């Protein structure tokens, strides 16, 4: 039997190894000049390759269609992924949040481990070979390659990724293959992506990272999501872990309309506790100017912005500040209001939300319900999770389910 794997990213490489190790003849077609371009840049070049959490948290971290992954995750778990890479000689470590990285902090080492496994298993790799079209024949499939070549395969794995980071080769080819063959593709939007913000003062805060802050995204009175952790101000708006996670939860709503985001800069304190602290600090600095006294609460870059937003004259003596002014200052600390005008584009998105509808796919095997012998694995499917190694685990597990079946 001849298996054609389309796409040399995380899912495609893993699937090709696991299938070839079972004796399947595997040809992998990659449109780029080298394998794993997106894998190489994941985790800022360190490659957070899975998460060492328990199964409940693993499934809970998947934001779209988690039930679909029950069989795949149990069939090839995060522990199986760790074992696979250790078997290839890759030393791993676990960091904060159970994130698993190569001990070397080099994504290139993860890529090399996969390449070694592919070579050992006998996978035949075809670089610079973009598949233009997949055609179903009575027996098997025909793949039209860009150079005018046509190849035959008994079974096909589509592992072409999503639309994120187009420069790595993710241009949505797999969605087109699916639609041409009569399969449904759900709406695609960028996910794990920064937000554009309307307020001009965010540009003054460019480069400022805030830790241990709480974020609440609201559509009118409806809470869309709440997150806690670290964020970063940029020239266009906001980014960082809490923002990327929030985008995976409420990105669809943000794409449709402007929504509000509220930052709690002091989430460890209730309003009453924060008010008491402000009163203590103001009492200790009662003869100082407000702008100077306020600096004790914020990083230096943030202080002038918070002073301006308070509406209190910067040179006003602290002992002259009214209760109403103090309460307004407190409210800005607990609910700093920002207007989200939209998502950044695919070239800044870690993954794509949406894809080949999982209703079209057998969850135990990743095989198309309509077209026997055609499988979809990895990011091309309508599956996505939060940051922390979970999306790569989706790639490994769906790849393993398909490989096991063929």
C-alpha positions as CSV (number, residue, x, y, z in Angstrom):
1,X,0.0,0.0,0.0
2,X,1.2,3.5,-0.9
3,X,0.4,6.4,1.4
4,X,0.8,10.0,0.4
5,X,1.2,12.6,3.2
6,X,0.6,16.2,2.0
7,X,2.4,18.6,4.3
8,X,5.7,18.3,6.1
9,X,4.7,20.1,9.3
10,X,4.2,18.6,12.8
11,X,1.2,16.3,12.0
12,X,2.6,15.2,8.6
13,X,6.0,14.3,9.9
14,X,4.7,12.4,12.9
15,X,2.1,10.5,10.8
16,X,4.7,9.6,8.2
17,X,7.0,8.1,10.9
18,X,4.3,6.1,12.7
19,X,2.8,4.7,9.4
20,X,6.2,3.8,7.9
21,X,7.3,2.1,11.1
22,X,4.4,-0.3,10.6
23,X,5.6,-1.2,7.1
24,X,3.5,1.3,5.0
25,X,5.2,2.8,2.0
26,X,5.1,6.5,2.7
27,X,5.7,9.5,0.3
28,X,5.6,12.9,2.0
29,X,5.1,16.0,-0.2
30,X,6.2,19.3,1.1
31,X,5.7,22.6,-0.8
32,X,8.7,24.3,0.8
33,X,12.4,23.7,0.4
34,X,12.6,22.2,3.9
35,X,10.4,20.5,6.4
36,X,8.8,21.9,9.6
37,X,9.1,25.7,8.9
38,X,6.3,26.5,11.3
39,X,7.5,24.0,13.9
40,X,10.8,25.7,13.8
41,X,9.4,29.0,15.0
42,X,6.9,27.7,17.6
43,X,7.5,28.7,21.2
44,X,9.7,31.6,20.0
45,X,12.1,29.1,18.6
46,X,12.0,26.8,21.7
47,X,9.1,24.5,20.6
48,X,6.7,23.9,23.4
49,X,6.0,20.4,22.1
50,X,3.2,19.2,24.5
51,X,1.9,19.8,28.0
52,X,2.5,17.4,30.9
53,X,-0.9,17.9,32.5
54,X,-3.6,15.2,33.2
55,X,-6.1,14.1,30.6
56,X,-8.9,16.3,32.1
57,X,-6.9,19.4,31.7
58,X,-5.6,18.3,28.3
59,X,-9.2,18.0,27.0
60,X,-10.3,21.1,28.9
61,X,-7.7,23.2,27.1
62,X,-9.2,22.4,23.7
63,X,-11.6,25.2,22.9
64,X,-13.2,23.8,19.7
65,X,-14.7,20.3,19.6
66,X,-12.9,18.7,22.5
67,X,-15.1,15.6,22.6
68,X,-13.9,14.8,19.1
69,X,-10.4,14.3,20.5
70,X,-11.2,11.8,23.3
71,X,-10.2,8.8,21.2
72,X,-7.2,10.4,19.7
73,X,-5.8,11.8,23.0
74,X,-6.3,8.5,24.8
75,X,-4.8,6.6,21.8
76,X,-1.7,8.8,21.7
77,X,-1.5,10.9,24.9
78,X,0.9,13.7,25.9
79,X,2.9,11.0,27.8
80,X,3.1,9.0,24.5
81,X,4.4,12.1,22.8
82,X,7.1,12.6,25.4
83,X,8.1,8.9,25.1
84,X,8.3,9.2,21.3
85,X,10.7,12.1,21.4
86,X,12.8,10.7,24.2
87,X,13.1,7.5,22.2
88,X,14.6,9.6,19.4
89,X,17.3,10.8,21.8
90,X,15.7,14.2,22.6
91,X,16.1,15.3,26.2
92,X,13.1,17.1,27.5
93,X,12.2,19.4,30.5
94,X,9.0,20.6,32.1
95,X,8.5,24.3,32.8
96,X,5.9,26.5,34.4
97,X,2.3,25.5,33.5
98,X,3.5,21.9,32.7
99,X,4.9,23.1,29.4
100,X,7.3,20.6,27.8
101,X,10.3,21.9,26.0
102,X,13.6,20.3,24.6
103,X,16.3,20.6,27.3
104,X,18.4,22.5,24.7
105,X,15.6,25.2,24.2
106,X,16.1,24.7,20.4
107,X,13.1,23.8,18.2
108,X,15.7,22.7,15.6
109,X,16.4,19.7,17.9
110,X,12.7,18.7,17.8
111,X,12.8,18.9,14.1
112,X,16.0,16.9,13.8
113,X,14.5,14.2,16.0
114,X,11.5,13.9,13.6
115,X,13.7,13.9,10.5
116,X,15.9,11.2,12.0
117,X,12.8,9.1,12.7
118,X,11.5,9.6,9.2
119,X,14.8,8.6,7.7
120,X,15.1,5.5,9.9
121,X,11.5,4.5,9.1
122,X,12.1,4.9,5.3
123,X,9.8,7.8,4.6
124,X,10.5,9.2,1.1
125,X,10.4,13.0,1.3
126,X,9.6,15.2,-1.8
127,X,10.6,18.8,-1.1
128,X,9.5,21.8,-3.3
129,X,6.5,19.6,-4.3
130,X,3.2,21.5,-3.9
131,X,0.2,19.3,-4.4
132,X,-2.3,21.4,-6.4
133,X,-5.2,19.0,-6.4
134,X,-6.4,15.7,-4.9
135,X,-8.6,13.5,-7.2
136,X,-10.5,10.5,-6.0
137,X,-10.4,7.6,-8.4
138,X,-12.3,4.3,-8.3
139,X,-9.2,2.7,-6.7
140,X,-7.2,5.2,-4.7
141,X,-6.2,8.8,-5.5
142,X,-4.3,11.0,-8.0
143,X,-2.3,13.9,-6.7
144,X,-1.5,16.7,-9.2
145,X,1.9,18.2,-8.4
146,X,2.7,21.8,-9.4
147,X,5.5,20.8,-11.8
148,X,2.9,19.0,-14.0
149,X,3.6,15.6,-12.4
150,X,0.8,13.3,-11.3
151,X,1.3,10.6,-8.7
152,X,-0.9,7.8,-7.5
153,X,-1.7,6.8,-3.9
154,X,-3.9,4.3,-2.2
155,X,-4.5,6.5,0.8
156,X,-3.9,10.2,1.5
157,X,-3.2,12.2,4.6
158,X,-4.0,15.9,4.3
159,X,-1.7,17.7,6.8
160,X,-1.4,21.1,5.2
161,X,-2.0,23.2,8.3
162,X,-4.2,26.3,8.5
163,X,-3.8,29.9,7.4
164,X,-1.5,31.1,10.1
165,X,2.0,32.3,9.2
166,X,1.6,32.1,5.4
167,X,5.4,32.5,5.0
168,X,5.8,28.9,6.4
169,X,3.5,27.5,3.7
170,X,0.2,27.6,5.4
171,X,-2.1,28.9,2.7
172,X,-5.2,26.9,3.2
173,X,-4.6,24.3,0.5
174,X,-6.2,21.6,2.7
175,X,-9.4,23.5,3.0
176,X,-9.6,23.8,-0.8
177,X,-8.9,20.0,-1.2
178,X,-11.8,19.3,1.2
179,X,-14.3,21.6,-0.5
180,X,-13.4,20.3,-3.9
181,X,-14.1,16.8,-2.7
182,X,-17.5,17.8,-1.2
183,X,-16.5,18.1,2.5
184,X,-17.6,21.0,4.7
185,X,-15.1,23.6,5.9
186,X,-16.2,25.8,8.8
187,X,-15.4,29.6,8.9
188,X,-11.8,30.3,9.5
189,X,-10.4,33.2,11.6
190,X,-7.0,33.9,13.2
191,X,-6.7,32.5,16.7
192,X,-4.1,32.9,19.5
193,X,-3.6,36.3,18.1
194,X,-3.1,39.9,19.4
195,X,-5.9,42.5,19.6
196,X,-6.1,46.0,17.9
197,X,-7.0,48.7,20.5
198,X,-8.7,52.0,19.7
199,X,-7.4,54.1,22.6
200,X,-4.3,56.2,21.5
201,X,-2.5,55.9,24.9
202,X,-1.6,52.3,24.2
203,X,1.1,53.5,21.8
204,X,2.7,55.3,24.7
205,X,2.9,52.0,26.6
206,X,4.5,50.0,23.7
207,X,6.9,47.4,25.1
208,X,5.4,47.4,28.6
209,X,4.7,43.9,30.0
210,X,2.4,43.5,32.9
211,X,2.3,40.4,35.1
212,X,-0.4,39.0,37.3
213,X,-3.2,41.1,35.8
214,X,-6.8,40.1,35.2
215,X,-8.6,40.6,31.9
216,X,-12.3,40.7,31.2
217,X,-13.7,41.0,27.7
218,X,-17.3,42.2,27.6
219,X,-20.0,42.5,24.9
220,X,-22.3,45.0,26.5
221,X,-23.2,43.4,29.8
222,X,-22.3,39.9,28.7
223,X,-18.9,38.5,29.9
224,X,-17.2,36.9,26.9
225,X,-14.1,35.7,28.8
226,X,-12.0,36.3,31.8
227,X,-8.3,35.5,32.0
228,X,-5.4,36.0,34.5
229,X,-1.7,36.2,33.8
230,X,0.7,38.3,31.7
231,X,0.1,40.7,28.8
232,X,2.1,43.1,26.6
233,X,1.3,46.5,25.1
234,X,2.3,47.0,21.5
235,X,2.2,49.8,18.9
236,X,-1.2,48.5,17.7
237,X,-2.8,47.3,20.9
238,X,-2.2,44.3,23.2
239,X,-0.6,40.9,23.1
240,X,0.9,38.3,25.5
241,X,-0.4,35.0,27.0
242,X,-3.7,36.3,28.5
243,X,-4.6,38.1,25.2
244,X,-3.8,35.1,23.0
245,X,-5.9,32.8,25.2
246,X,-8.8,35.3,25.2
247,X,-8.7,35.4,21.4
248,X,-9.2,31.7,21.3
249,X,-12.3,32.0,23.4
250,X,-14.0,35.2,22.0
251,X,-12.2,35.8,18.7
252,X,-15.3,35.2,16.6
253,X,-17.3,37.9,18.4
254,X,-14.3,40.4,18.2
255,X,-14.2,39.7,14.4
256,X,-17.9,40.8,14.2
257,X,-17.9,44.0,16.3
258,X,-16.0,46.2,18.7
259,X,-16.1,45.0,22.2
260,X,-14.7,46.3,25.5
261,X,-11.9,44.9,27.6
262,X,-11.3,45.8,31.2
263,X,-7.9,45.3,32.9
264,X,-7.7,44.8,36.7
265,X,-4.1,45.9,37.4
266,X,-4.4,44.9,41.1
267,X,-6.5,41.6,41.0
268,X,-5.1,40.4,44.4
269,X,-6.9,43.3,46.2
270,X,-10.6,43.9,46.5
271,X,-11.9,47.5,45.9
272,X,-12.0,48.0,49.6
273,X,-8.5,46.7,50.2
274,X,-7.1,48.8,47.3
275,X,-8.9,51.9,48.6
276,X,-7.3,51.3,52.0
277,X,-3.9,51.0,50.4
278,X,-4.4,54.1,48.4
279,X,-5.4,56.0,51.5
280,X,-2.2,54.7,53.3
281,X,0.0,55.8,50.4
282,X,-1.7,59.2,50.1
283,X,-1.4,59.7,53.9
284,X,2.4,59.0,53.7
285,X,2.7,61.4,50.8
286,X,0.1,64.0,51.7
287,X,2.3,67.0,50.9
288,X,3.6,65.6,47.6
289,X,2.3,66.2,44.1
290,X,-0.3,63.6,42.9
291,X,1.9,62.5,39.9
292,X,4.8,61.7,42.2
293,X,2.6,59.9,44.8
294,X,0.9,57.8,42.0
295,X,4.2,56.4,40.8
296,X,4.3,53.9,43.7
297,X,1.4,51.9,42.2
298,X,2.7,51.4,38.6
299,X,5.7,50.8,36.4
300,X,7.2,54.1,35.3
301,X,5.9,53.9,31.8
302,X,2.3,53.4,33.0
303,X,2.2,56.2,35.6
304,X,1.7,59.2,33.4
305,X,-1.1,57.4,31.5
306,X,-2.9,56.5,34.7
307,X,-2.5,60.0,36.1
308,X,-4.0,61.5,32.9
309,X,-6.9,59.0,32.9
310,X,-7.7,59.8,36.5
311,X,-8.6,63.4,35.5
312,X,-6.6,64.7,38.6
313,X,-4.2,67.6,37.9
314,X,-0.7,66.1,38.1
315,X,0.6,68.9,40.3
316,X,-2.3,68.8,42.7
317,X,-1.3,68.1,46.3
318,X,-2.3,64.7,47.6
319,X,-4.0,66.1,50.7
320,X,-6.3,68.1,48.3
321,X,-7.6,65.1,46.4
322,X,-11.3,64.5,46.9
323,X,-13.0,61.2,47.7
324,X,-14.6,61.2,44.2
325,X,-11.2,61.8,42.5
326,X,-9.7,59.0,44.6
327,X,-12.5,56.6,43.7
328,X,-12.1,57.4,40.0
329,X,-8.3,56.7,40.3
330,X,-9.2,53.4,42.0
331,X,-11.7,52.5,39.3
332,X,-9.1,52.9,36.6
333,X,-6.8,50.5,38.4
334,X,-9.5,47.9,38.9
335,X,-11.2,48.4,35.5
336,X,-8.9,50.1,33.0
337,X,-11.2,50.3,29.9
338,X,-9.9,49.5,26.4
339,X,-11.8,49.1,23.1
340,X,-10.9,46.1,21.0
341,X,-11.5,47.0,17.4
342,X,-10.4,43.7,15.9
343,X,-7.9,40.8,15.6
344,X,-4.5,41.0,14.1
345,X,-4.0,39.0,10.9
346,X,-2.9,35.4,10.2
347,X,0.7,36.3,10.0
348,X,0.6,37.1,13.7
349,X,-1.8,34.3,14.7
350,X,-0.3,31.2,16.2
351,X,-3.1,29.0,14.8
352,X,-6.3,29.1,12.7
353,X,-9.7,28.7,14.3
354,X,-12.0,26.7,12.0
355,X,-11.3,24.2,9.3
356,X,-12.5,20.9,8.0
357,X,-15.7,20.1,9.9
358,X,-15.1,17.3,12.4
359,X,-18.6,16.1,11.6
360,X,-17.1,14.9,8.3
361,X,-14.4,12.9,10.1
362,X,-14.3,9.6,12.0
363,X,-12.8,10.7,15.5
364,X,-11.2,7.3,16.0
365,X,-9.3,7.3,12.7
366,X,-9.3,10.8,11.2
367,X,-10.7,9.2,8.0
368,X,-13.3,11.1,5.9
369,X,-16.8,9.6,6.5
370,X,-17.6,10.3,2.8
371,X,-14.4,9.4,1.1
372,X,-12.7,6.2,2.3
373,X,-8.9,6.4,2.3
374,X,-8.8,10.2,2.7
375,X,-7.6,11.5,6.1
376,X,-7.3,15.0,7.7
377,X,-4.9,15.6,10.5
378,X,-3.5,18.5,12.5
379,X,-4.5,22.2,12.2
380,X,-6.4,21.6,9.0
381,X,-9.2,20.3,11.2
382,X,-11.7,22.5,13.1
383,X,-9.8,21.9,16.3
384,X,-7.9,24.5,18.4
385,X,-6.7,24.9,21.9
386,X,-5.1,27.6,24.2
387,X,-1.3,28.1,24.3
388,X,0.9,25.7,26.3
389,X,1.7,22.9,23.9
390,X,-1.9,21.8,23.5
391,X,-2.1,22.5,19.7
392,X,1.0,20.5,19.0
393,X,-0.5,17.6,21.0
394,X,-3.6,17.8,18.7
395,X,-1.2,17.4,15.8
396,X,0.6,14.4,17.3
397,X,-2.6,12.6,18.4
398,X,-4.5,13.1,15.2
399,X,-1.5,12.0,13.2
400,X,-1.1,8.9,15.4
401,X,-4.8,8.0,15.0
402,X,-4.6,8.1,11.2
403,X,-1.3,6.2,11.1
404,X,-2.6,3.5,13.3
405,X,-5.6,3.0,11.1
406,X,-3.8,2.7,7.8
